[in-house]
Amino acid sequence: MSSEPIFFWKPEQEHGYLGQWWSSAFTVPGQDGGEELRYENCEHYMMHQKGVLFAPDDPVTERILAPSGPVPGPKAIKALGRKVPNFDEEVWKKERFRIVVQGNYYKFTQDPDLKAQLLETGDRELVEASPLDRIWGVGFGAKNAPAKRAKWGLNLLGKALMEVRDQIRKEEAENVSI
């Protein structure tokens, strides 16, 4: 198996299923035993959790989760997430990785095909090759990223996906040994 990184970015590109904008609805348990919540993709989950973190009762947070009419696409959801009041960058830095790991765990454990694809990546490094994002991605497209590795951004999304992959493997190994 190749040891080269797997680069991904947009849903329509190769390995696009790894991205936050990939359309793959999942549900999560409601708070305090409440009704399950449905998310259309991981971006939807992340922006709603951002709202819950900073302004749980604000109309913006409510619109992210349950907009009137059809759920907007991930770009519109991201724009709503930017309007969440009381945002605190330092708090977000402490919580964002955990939130994205959780959302991707739900995404990949509730869709057997996506789970299989994630596990098929083996131990290869997963890299969001977004030239526009140095926090969740590396700040370079797939074509230029290998040669620019020393200048990569944080790749938090790639790291979150690798953590989810490891967690799923661990759980599957525990289930086999029972």
Buried (B, 14 or more C-beta within 10 A) or exposed (E): EEEEBBBBBEBEEEBBBBBBBBEBEBEBEEEEEEEEBBBBBBBBBBBBBBBBBBBEEBEBBBBBBEEEEEBBBBEBBBEBBEBBEEBEEEEBEEBBBEBBBBBBBBBBBBBEEBBEBBEEBEEBBBBBBBBEBBBBBBBBBBEEBEEEEEEBBBBBBBBBBBBBBEBBEEEEEEEEEE
